[in-house]
Amino acid sequence: MKRFEMMELRAAVAYSVAGGQALHLHTLNMGHPLFRRYPVIAHLLDQDMARLQGTALKLGVKVIKVEKIGTPEQHVDLCGAPFDRAKTMCNAPELELGV
């Protein structure tokens, strides 16, 4: 998993399309009620549906809802503890992640 900041959406999508798993951090939550208390949230982008869902499960996402299925922006929204775990995973070598 590789971390991408707010202004790096295109790079995050490209990384995902090339076969990687991207964590794109952003602050534009458009007032979504689930994320009101979180100033920064993230999209976990991945073109491999099984890997995307598996990673979300490992991160502790209780209800896995994949957004924009079948597009280059296919992702799961992250906030709270799963988001914190994902940020930690970004610091680990990919070989240790089993991803």
N, C-alpha and C positions, 0 to 999 in steps of 0.2 A: 504494500500500500504506500502510495506517495502522496504527500500533502501539497495542496495548492491553495494559495491565498485568494482573497476576494476578487482581485482583478485578473486572475489567471484561469477563468472559466474555460476559455478556448483550449488552453494547454491541458487542462484536466480532462476535457472531453476527448481531445486527441490522444492522450495517454490511455484512456479507457478503450477507445476504438482500436488502438494498437495492441490491446491485450492486457493492459495493466489494470490495477484497481486504484482509483483516485479518490482522495478525500478533499472536497472543495469546500473551504470555509467561507461563510458569507454572513452579512448582517441584514440583508434584504429579505425579511421574513413576511413582508406584506401584511402584517397584522394577523397572521395565522394564529388562531386561538391556542393551539397546542404549544406555540413557541413564544408567547408573550413574555414569559419570565426569563427567557434566554437571550442575551444580547448578541451572541454568536451561535450559529447553528451550522450544520454541514450537510452536504449531499455526498453519499458514498456511491460513486459512479463505477459501473462495471457492466460489460457486455455479456459476461458469462452469468446467466441467471442463477444457476446452482451455486456458484461461488459467491455471488452477491448475497443471496439469501443465507448461505452458510456463514458468511462473515457477520452479517447482521445478527444472526442467532448467537454467534460466539461473543459479540459485543454486548449482548443482553437486551436487544430490542424485543419487546414483548409482543407487539403486533407488527409484523413485517408487511409493509405496503410498498410495493414497487411502483414508482411513478414513471411515466413516459416509456412504458414497455415497448421494446422493439425499435427505439430511436437511439441515436448516439448519446442522448442525455438520460438514458435509463439509470435510475438511482433509487436509493432509500434515504429518507430524511433522518438525520441524527441530531439529538440534543441530550442534555443531561449526562448521566453516567455512561451510556453507550458512546456518546461523543467524546467524553474524556478518555475512555478506553481506546477509541480509534486514534486519537492524537498520540497516545503512548505507543500504539502499534506502528505508527509512522516512523518512530525513532529506532525501531528494531530492524535488523537486517531481514530481508525477505525470506531467507532460508529458514529462519527461526519461526516464521509465521505459518508455515505450511500452506501458503497461498501461492 
